[in-house]
């Protein structure tokens, strides 16, 4: 009986020891995930550059499409009637102002000039005779040898003769003009087109003969969005028009070729907004000595000196695309990353202008946003204000990461190829 009691007590002690051991192991299992979570929460803060938002003036480069045209282009028209006798140019050549282009029956108009000169001589002779008669009648009237009526008639004839002289002089000037117009000269310098009328054809006043297109310089008209025009006018007023706005003209499809880009200056900015397009007209002049571009080409005009005043901007890399649209990461009082949806404006070099969503004083993560999530603790690093360096650093880091991944993949592929032969051999032996 005593042996049974001792055996029962031993069994109870063994059972209690087992239960105690099981409880201890259970506590360890339940505490392990908590310890892992605490380990995760205790990870060091993510280091990234942070900048305090402030307003600034930023230069931007904007390009505007335009259909190239020469605003000094001239259509040559005939100003007299007659047969087209001569053409003094080759189509497509460059002509200078004053060069003779066409001849339209000059002999005919020279004959008219000679006739008008003779008419003038006759009128002058008649005027001289009537003047002598008037003087003689004036003397006779003082001697009471003629009547007053006869004297008045002589004076009237003198005045009519003088009017005839004036009329003949005007007719001669008109004839000389027609003679000059019979030789058609170039009113401007430029490249001349094909002749629209063949030699020997009869032309009349107003007949179009050819077109001259000045190519150097070129005046290009284009349209500015009203906001760009307002900012540009503000800039011109602040600088007193002392700093010219540099304009560059480029031809799509010819990038990199010689003469594909011309440099000029902004010459005109309109004073009204087109109600239909909400744009303001502007024009720029470009030197084109080698005729690298021609009217009718589609071009883009870029203004180098244009600025945006008093704007909020972040480095372009800091603005990413989220579920709700463009976003940036800002820091709260506890240095935790918070997502902020923003409205994007123009891109100014390495800077992205923010129209809405940020205010002065906000702390924005301006470094590489890769790996950052809302709620993550950030160790803010100072930002030196050079947005271009941030982009270069990120590009270098990405290139380095890609290189390391490529090397790792290459090493893994080599190892896999070496180890893959063993199972194949074993399989062959098993097959045998």
Secondary structure, DSSP 8 states (H G I E B T S, - for coil): -HHHHHHHHHHHHHHHHHHHHHHHHHHHHHHHHHHHHHHHHTS--EEEEEEE--EEEEE--EEEEEE---TT-EEEE--S-EEEEEE-S-TT-EE-TT-EEEEE-HHHHHHHHHHHHHHHHHHHHHHHHHHHHHHHHHHHHHTTSS-HHHHHHHHHHHHHHHHHHHHHHHHHHHHHHHHHHTEEE-SS-EEE---SS-TT-EE-TT-EEEEEE--SSEEEEEEEEHHHHHHHHHHHHHHTT-S--EEEEEETT-TTSTTSEEEEEEEEE-SS--TTT-EEEEEEEE--TT--S-TT-EEEEEESS-EEEEEEEEEGGG-EEETTEEEEEEE-TTSBEEEEE-EEEEEETTEEEEEES--TT-EEE-S--TT--TT-BEEEEE--S-HHHHHHHHHHHHHHHHHHHHHHHHHHHHHHHHHHHHHHHHHHHHH-
